[in-house]
Amino acid sequence: MARPERAILFAPPGSSLPAAALFGLHNVERTALALLRLGVRELVVTGDPAAAARVVHLLAAGRCRAAELRPVPVERLAAWLDGDEAALVVRTDYWFDRRLLARFAEETEGALATVVAVDFHRDALAAQDGAPRVLGWHSSAHDVGPGEGVSRAGHGLRAPDGVLVGVARVGASFARALEDAPPEARSLENALTLIARREPVATHSVAELWQAVRSDPAVQQGDVALARRKLLAAAVGVSDGVVARHLNQPLSRRITERLLSRDVSRWQISLFSFAATLTAGLSFAMGHATTGGLVAQFASVIDGVDGEVARVRYQDSPFGGVYDALLDRIGDAALIGGMTLYAWLMGAGNSAVALGFAAVAGSSLSMLVKEKYGTQFARRWAEERDGRWRWLLLGRDGRLFLTLVAGLTGYVEAVLAYLALGTHVHAGVRIFRIRSEARSQA
């Protein structure tokens, strides 16, 4: 078995832990939990002795107490890294979207040189006042881009090319650079500048959200408030459909923000969404189509709240995904069953029953194809691969929205027919693309 990766939590001189946590978890706790999700089991805390001691105390008393925490003075860090593979180093005074850390760790694995995460967006230079800048090696007026080398990093640089995000993959040269600097100047940016004089330092462009949280009390609250807003924005699901992104999320994020200040668990939200879906199906079965459509759309919004709360609180888990998926499938079947009974009572006859059975099978098939793809190919099905099919509203959020349309217009049988045909055709297109991918790999 491969040895789990280790990571370094670097506490810069003068850094402090914000008095206000981000929805119950400090930014360094979120960073540690994200690293643990990546398979890291040994967290080395180094940097300023006082700041590092505060970080160790916070992590040891919170949800990261199961991790192996090891305080290592800067003077001993080189011996710990010497001869070992490169390790991730992350600043403790920043908040990061967990997807930023996951993508950086994956795409820099096995790197032979020091790699540093850089935000090359122009708005980052204006928005991230507390973060150091990066200047690259270039002889022309063109900007430095991803993969280019770093010549200097720090504050006060003229015409910088990007913003240092606070994440890097380093080797023993990083520890030696830290040790060579005086204690008050032992920072990530100074170490990178020293390394760049001796060996190449590559850059990795980030697209995800992050926020520097400064120690100055006059600006710290503003940084924390920005981090809270970015955390909510980053909590949305990566596989959300068109309706979820453009219609549900503005509502679900407001509900999520209010629920996060209350003692509400993810499983309770899942059960509430499930109960709302059953209520929608019952409303259709009793002849109240408008009520059924409205309640179904409300259940779709709450389903988004479920995932957002879980991601913000780090309560998402493999079992939670299975639990949520099973409730969704049962709720979908009950909802389509109610719509089928409504259409049959409205005079559609046996055709409504046939369409209902086909719609139930198609909605389950949509999930089954993606899950089997993830099992066989060991990666998630990217929703972008569906192309224009994403706009046909055949995902779960789209199907619940079509239920709303059916309830408001009364065209329940037509919606059942669309779902019965569209879900099966969509599944067939996915299977064809998977088959093409399997052939190309073979």
C-alpha positions as CSV (number, residue, x, y, z in Angstrom):
1,M,0.0,0.0,0.0
2,A,1.3,3.5,-0.9
3,R,2.1,5.7,2.0
4,P,-0.4,8.5,2.5
5,E,0.8,11.9,1.5
6,R,1.9,14.4,4.0
7,A,1.2,18.2,3.9
8,I,2.6,21.3,5.6
9,L,0.5,23.9,7.2
10,F,2.6,27.1,7.2
11,A,1.8,29.8,9.8
12,P,3.5,33.0,8.7
13,P,4.9,35.5,11.2
14,G,2.3,37.8,12.6
15,S,-0.6,35.6,11.4
16,S,-3.6,35.1,13.7
17,L,-6.8,33.1,13.8
18,P,-9.9,35.2,13.1
19,A,-12.2,35.7,16.0
20,A,-15.2,34.8,13.7
21,A,-15.3,31.3,12.2
22,L,-16.7,30.6,8.8
23,F,-20.1,29.0,9.6
24,G,-18.6,27.2,12.6
25,L,-15.2,26.2,11.2
26,H,-12.1,28.4,11.0
27,N,-10.4,28.7,7.7
28,V,-7.4,26.6,8.8
29,E,-9.9,23.8,9.9
30,R,-11.4,23.9,6.5
31,T,-8.0,23.6,4.9
32,A,-7.1,20.7,7.1
33,L,-10.4,18.9,6.4
34,A,-9.9,19.4,2.7
35,L,-6.4,17.9,2.9
36,L,-7.7,15.0,4.9
37,R,-10.3,14.4,2.1
38,L,-7.3,14.1,-0.3
39,G,-5.8,11.3,1.7
40,V,-3.4,13.3,3.7
41,R,-3.0,11.8,7.2
42,E,0.0,13.6,8.6
43,L,-0.2,17.4,8.9
44,V,3.0,19.1,9.7
45,V,2.6,22.6,11.3
46,T,5.5,25.0,11.0
47,G,6.3,28.7,10.6
48,D,6.1,31.2,13.4
49,P,6.2,29.3,16.7
50,A,3.4,31.2,18.4
51,A,1.1,31.1,15.3
52,A,1.9,27.4,14.7
53,A,1.1,26.6,18.4
54,R,-2.3,28.3,18.0
55,V,-3.0,26.3,14.9
56,V,-2.1,23.0,16.5
57,H,-4.3,23.7,19.5
58,L,-7.3,24.6,17.3
59,L,-7.0,21.5,15.1
60,A,-6.3,19.2,18.0
61,A,-9.5,20.3,19.8
62,G,-11.8,20.2,16.7
63,R,-12.9,17.9,13.9
64,C,-9.2,17.3,12.8
65,R,-8.2,15.6,16.0
66,A,-8.2,12.2,14.2
67,A,-5.3,13.5,12.0
68,E,-1.7,13.1,12.9
69,L,-0.6,16.6,13.9
70,R,3.2,17.2,14.1
71,P,4.6,20.6,15.1
72,V,8.0,20.9,13.3
73,P,10.2,24.0,13.9
74,V,11.5,25.6,10.7
75,E,15.1,24.7,11.7
76,R,14.1,20.9,11.5
77,L,11.9,21.1,8.4
78,A,14.7,20.5,6.0
79,A,15.6,17.2,7.7
80,W,12.0,16.1,7.6
81,L,11.8,16.9,3.8
82,D,15.3,15.9,2.8
83,G,15.3,12.9,0.5
84,D,11.5,12.6,0.6
85,E,9.0,13.3,-2.2
86,A,7.6,16.8,-2.6
87,A,4.9,17.9,-0.2
88,L,2.0,20.3,-0.3
89,V,2.5,23.5,1.7
90,V,-0.6,25.6,2.5
91,R,-0.8,28.9,4.3
92,T,-3.0,28.8,7.5
93,D,-4.3,32.4,7.1
94,Y,-6.2,31.8,3.8
95,W,-9.5,30.3,2.9
96,F,-9.6,28.0,-0.1
97,D,-12.3,26.3,-2.1
98,R,-11.7,22.6,-1.6
99,R,-11.7,22.1,-5.3
100,L,-8.7,24.4,-5.7
101,L,-6.7,22.2,-3.3
102,A,-7.9,19.0,-5.0
103,R,-7.1,20.1,-8.5
104,F,-3.7,21.5,-7.5
105,A,-2.7,18.3,-5.7
106,E,-3.8,16.1,-8.6
107,E,-2.2,18.2,-11.4
108,T,1.1,18.8,-9.7
109,E,1.6,15.2,-8.4
110,G,5.0,14.0,-9.4
111,A,6.3,17.4,-10.3
112,L,10.1,17.6,-10.3
113,A,10.4,21.3,-9.6
114,T,8.7,23.6,-7.1
115,V,5.2,24.5,-8.2
116,V,3.2,27.5,-6.8
117,A,-0.5,28.3,-7.3
118,V,-1.1,31.7,-8.9
119,D,-4.2,33.6,-9.7
120,F,-3.7,35.3,-13.0
121,H,-7.1,37.0,-13.2
122,R,-6.8,40.7,-13.4
123,D,-9.5,41.3,-10.9
124,A,-7.5,39.3,-8.3
125,L,-4.8,42.0,-8.3
126,A,-7.4,44.6,-7.2
127,A,-9.5,42.4,-4.9
128,Q,-6.8,40.5,-3.0
129,D,-5.0,43.4,-1.2
130,G,-3.6,41.1,1.5
131,A,-1.9,38.6,-0.8
132,P,1.6,38.9,-2.1
133,R,2.2,39.2,-5.8
134,V,4.2,37.2,-8.3
135,L,6.6,38.4,-11.0
136,G,7.6,36.0,-13.7
137,W,10.6,35.5,-16.0
138,H,9.8,37.2,-19.3
139,S,11.6,39.5,-21.6
140,S,8.6,40.9,-23.5
141,A,5.6,42.9,-22.4
142,H,3.4,39.8,-22.6
143,D,1.9,38.5,-19.3
144,V,3.3,35.4,-17.7
145,G,0.8,32.5,-17.9
146,P,0.3,29.1,-16.4
147,G,3.5,27.0,-16.4
148,E,5.8,30.0,-16.7
149,G,8.6,30.5,-14.2
150,V,8.6,32.8,-11.1
151,S,11.4,35.2,-10.6
152,R,10.1,37.1,-7.5
153,A,7.2,36.9,-5.1
154,G,6.2,39.4,-2.4
155,H,4.5,42.7,-1.7
156,G,5.1,46.0,-3.5
157,L,6.2,44.5,-6.8
158,R,5.9,46.7,-9.9
159,A,3.7,45.4,-12.7
160,P,3.1,42.0,-11.1
161,D,1.8,39.1,-13.3
162,G,-0.4,37.5,-10.8
163,V,-1.3,36.9,-7.1
164,L,0.3,34.3,-5.0
165,V,-2.6,32.0,-3.8
166,G,-0.8,30.5,-0.8
167,V,-0.5,26.9,-2.0
168,A,2.6,25.2,-3.4
169,R,4.3,21.8,-3.9
170,V,7.8,22.0,-2.5
171,G,10.8,19.9,-1.7
172,A,13.7,20.3,0.7
173,S,14.9,23.4,-1.0
174,F,11.8,25.2,0.4
175,A,12.8,24.3,4.0
176,R,16.4,25.4,3.4
177,A,15.2,28.7,2.0
178,L,13.0,29.3,5.1
179,E,15.9,28.4,7.4
180,D,18.2,30.9,5.6
181,A,15.8,33.8,6.2
182,P,15.7,35.7,9.5
183,P,12.7,34.7,11.7
184,E,10.7,37.8,10.9
185,A,11.1,37.2,7.2
186,R,10.2,33.6,7.0
187,S,7.3,33.7,4.6
188,L,6.1,31.7,1.6
189,E,6.8,34.5,-0.8
190,N,10.4,35.1,0.5
191,A,11.2,31.4,0.4
192,L,9.9,31.2,-3.2
193,T,12.0,34.2,-4.2
194,L,15.1,32.5,-2.7
195,I,14.3,29.2,-4.5
196,A,13.8,31.0,-7.8
197,R,17.4,32.3,-7.7
198,R,18.7,28.7,-7.5
199,E,16.2,26.6,-9.5
200,P,13.1,26.9,-11.6
201,V,9.8,27.6,-9.8
202,A,6.8,26.8,-12.0
203,T,3.3,28.3,-11.7
204,H,-0.1,26.6,-11.7
205,S,-3.1,28.7,-12.7
206,V,-6.1,28.6,-10.4
207,A,-9.7,29.3,-11.4
208,E,-11.4,28.5,-8.1
209,L,-12.3,30.9,-5.3
210,W,-10.0,31.8,-2.4
211,Q,-9.5,34.6,0.1
212,A,-6.6,36.0,2.1
213,V,-7.6,36.7,5.7
214,R,-5.3,39.4,7.1
215,S,-4.3,39.7,10.8
216,D,-5.0,43.4,11.0
217,P,-8.3,43.8,13.0
218,A,-9.2,46.8,10.9
219,V,-9.5,44.7,7.7
220,Q,-9.9,41.2,9.1
221,Q,-13.7,41.3,9.5
222,G,-14.0,42.5,5.9
223,D,-11.8,39.6,4.7
224,V,-13.9,37.1,6.8
225,A,-17.1,38.5,5.3
226,L,-15.7,38.0,1.8
227,A,-14.6,34.5,2.6
228,R,-18.1,33.7,3.9
229,R,-19.7,34.9,0.6
230,K,-17.2,33.0,-1.5
231,L,-17.7,29.8,0.7
232,L,-21.4,29.9,-0.1
233,A,-20.7,30.5,-3.8
234,A,-18.3,27.5,-3.8
235,A,-20.8,25.2,-2.1
236,V,-22.9,24.7,-5.2
237,G,-22.6,21.3,-6.8
238,V,-20.2,20.8,-9.7
239,S,-22.8,18.6,-11.5
240,D,-25.8,20.8,-11.1
241,G,-28.1,21.2,-14.1
242,V,-29.3,24.3,-15.9
243,V,-32.4,24.8,-13.7
244,A,-30.4,24.3,-10.5
245,R,-27.8,26.8,-11.5
246,H,-30.0,29.6,-12.9
247,L,-33.2,29.2,-11.0
248,N,-32.7,27.2,-7.8
249,Q,-29.4,28.4,-6.6
250,P,-30.3,32.0,-5.9
251,L,-33.1,30.7,-3.6
252,S,-31.2,27.7,-2.1
253,R,-28.1,29.8,-1.2
254,R,-30.3,32.2,0.9
255,I,-32.0,29.3,2.6
256,T,-28.6,27.7,3.2
257,E,-27.1,30.8,4.8
258,R,-29.9,30.9,7.3
259,L,-29.9,27.2,8.1
260,L,-26.1,27.2,8.7
261,S,-26.7,29.3,11.9
262,R,-29.1,26.7,13.2
263,D,-28.6,23.1,14.5
264,V,-30.0,21.4,11.4
265,S,-28.4,18.3,10.1
266,R,-28.0,17.2,6.5
267,W,-30.1,14.1,6.9
268,Q,-33.0,16.2,8.3
269,I,-32.9,18.4,5.2
270,S,-32.8,15.3,2.9
271,L,-35.9,13.9,4.7
272,F,-37.7,17.2,4.4
273,S,-37.0,17.3,0.6
274,F,-38.1,13.7,0.3
275,A,-41.3,14.4,2.2
276,A,-41.9,17.4,0.0
277,T,-41.5,15.2,-3.1
278,L,-44.0,12.7,-1.7
279,T,-46.4,15.5,-1.0
280,A,-46.1,16.7,-4.5
281,G,-46.9,13.2,-5.8
282,L,-49.9,12.9,-3.5
283,S,-51.2,16.3,-4.6
284,F,-51.2,15.2,-8.2
285,A,-52.9,11.9,-7.3
286,M,-55.6,13.9,-5.5
287,G,-56.2,16.1,-8.5
288,H,-54.4,19.2,-7.3
289,A,-51.9,19.6,-10.2
290,T,-50.9,23.2,-9.5
291,T,-50.1,22.5,-5.8
292,G,-48.2,19.4,-6.9
293,G,-46.1,21.3,-9.4
294,L,-45.2,24.1,-6.9
295,V,-44.3,21.7,-4.1
296,A,-42.2,19.6,-6.5
297,Q,-40.2,22.7,-7.5
298,F,-39.8,23.6,-3.8
299,A,-38.5,20.1,-3.1
300,S,-35.9,20.7,-5.9
301,V,-34.7,23.9,-4.2
302,I,-34.4,22.1,-0.8
303,D,-32.5,19.3,-2.5
304,G,-29.9,21.9,-3.4
305,V,-29.9,23.2,0.1
306,D,-29.1,19.7,1.3
307,G,-25.9,19.5,-0.7
308,E,-24.8,23.0,0.0
309,V,-25.1,22.6,3.8
310,A,-23.2,19.3,3.6
311,R,-20.4,20.8,1.6
312,V,-20.1,23.9,3.8
313,R,-20.0,21.9,7.0
314,Y,-17.9,19.0,5.5
315,Q,-20.7,16.6,6.3
316,D,-20.8,15.1,2.8
317,S,-19.7,11.5,2.7
318,P,-20.0,8.4,0.5
319,F,-22.9,7.1,2.6
320,G,-24.6,10.4,2.5
321,G,-24.4,10.3,-1.3
322,V,-26.0,6.8,-1.4
323,Y,-28.6,7.8,1.2
324,D,-29.6,11.0,-0.8
325,A,-29.6,9.2,-4.1
326,L,-32.0,6.5,-2.8
327,L,-34.4,9.0,-1.4
328,D,-34.3,10.9,-4.7
329,R,-35.2,7.8,-6.7
330,I,-38.0,6.8,-4.4
331,G,-39.3,10.4,-4.5
332,D,-39.1,10.5,-8.3
333,A,-41.1,7.3,-8.6
334,A,-43.8,8.6,-6.2
335,L,-44.0,11.9,-8.0
336,I,-44.3,10.3,-11.5
337,G,-46.8,7.8,-10.1
338,G,-49.0,10.7,-8.8
339,M,-48.7,12.5,-12.2
340,T,-49.7,9.2,-13.9
341,L,-52.8,8.8,-11.7
342,Y,-53.7,12.4,-12.4
343,A,-53.4,12.0,-16.2
344,W,-55.4,8.7,-16.0
345,L,-58.2,10.4,-14.0
346,M,-58.3,13.2,-16.5
347,G,-59.1,10.7,-19.3
348,A,-55.7,9.7,-20.7
349,G,-56.5,6.1,-20.1
350,N,-54.0,3.3,-20.4
351,S,-51.5,5.4,-22.4
352,A,-50.9,7.4,-19.2
353,V,-49.9,4.2,-17.3
354,A,-47.5,3.2,-20.1
355,L,-45.9,6.7,-20.2
356,G,-45.6,6.7,-16.4
357,F,-43.8,3.4,-16.3
358,A,-41.5,4.5,-19.0
359,A,-40.8,7.8,-17.3
360,V,-39.9,6.1,-14.0
361,A,-37.5,3.7,-15.8
362,G,-35.9,6.6,-17.7
363,S,-35.4,8.7,-14.6
364,S,-33.6,5.8,-12.9
365,L,-31.6,5.0,-16.0
366,S,-30.2,8.5,-16.1
367,M,-28.5,8.0,-12.7
368,L,-27.5,4.4,-13.4
369,V,-25.5,5.3,-16.5
370,K,-23.5,8.0,-14.7
371,E,-22.9,5.8,-11.6
372,K,-21.7,2.8,-13.7
373,Y,-19.4,5.1,-15.6
374,G,-17.9,6.4,-12.4
375,T,-17.4,2.8,-11.2
376,Q,-15.9,1.4,-14.4
377,F,-13.8,4.4,-15.4
378,A,-12.9,5.6,-11.8
379,R,-13.9,9.2,-12.5
380,R,-17.0,11.3,-12.3
381,W,-19.2,11.9,-15.4
382,A,-18.6,15.5,-16.4
383,E,-21.9,17.2,-17.1
384,E,-20.2,19.3,-19.8
385,R,-20.0,16.1,-21.9
386,D,-23.7,16.2,-22.4
387,G,-23.4,19.3,-24.6
388,R,-26.7,20.6,-25.8
389,W,-28.5,17.8,-24.0
390,R,-28.1,19.8,-20.8
391,W,-30.7,22.3,-22.1
392,L,-33.3,19.6,-22.6
393,L,-34.1,19.5,-18.8
394,L,-33.7,15.8,-18.4
395,G,-31.6,15.9,-15.2
396,R,-33.4,15.7,-11.9
397,D,-33.6,19.5,-11.5
398,G,-35.0,19.7,-15.0
399,R,-37.5,16.9,-14.5
400,L,-38.8,18.6,-11.3
401,F,-39.1,21.9,-13.2
402,L,-41.1,20.2,-15.9
403,T,-43.3,18.9,-13.2
404,L,-44.0,22.5,-12.2
405,V,-44.8,23.3,-15.8
406,A,-47.1,20.3,-16.0
407,G,-48.9,21.4,-12.8
408,L,-49.3,25.0,-13.9
409,T,-50.5,24.3,-17.5
410,G,-52.3,21.0,-17.0
411,Y,-50.4,19.2,-19.7
412,V,-49.4,16.4,-17.4
413,E,-49.6,13.6,-20.1
414,A,-47.4,15.6,-22.5
415,V,-44.7,16.1,-19.8
416,L,-44.9,12.3,-19.0
417,A,-44.4,11.6,-22.7
418,Y,-41.5,13.9,-23.0
419,L,-39.8,12.4,-19.9
420,A,-40.5,8.8,-21.1
421,L,-38.9,9.4,-24.5
422,G,-36.2,12.0,-23.6
423,T,-34.7,10.2,-20.7
424,H,-34.2,7.0,-22.7
425,V,-32.8,8.7,-25.7
426,H,-30.5,10.7,-23.5
427,A,-29.3,7.5,-21.8
428,G,-28.6,6.0,-25.2
429,V,-26.5,9.0,-26.2
430,R,-24.5,8.7,-23.0
431,I,-23.9,5.0,-23.6
432,F,-22.8,5.7,-27.2
433,R,-20.2,8.3,-25.9
434,I,-19.0,5.9,-23.2
435,R,-18.6,3.2,-25.8
436,S,-16.5,5.6,-28.0
437,E,-14.3,6.5,-25.0
438,A,-13.7,2.9,-24.1
439,R,-12.7,2.1,-27.7
440,S,-10.3,5.0,-27.9
441,Q,-8.6,3.9,-24.6
442,A,-8.4,0.3,-25.8
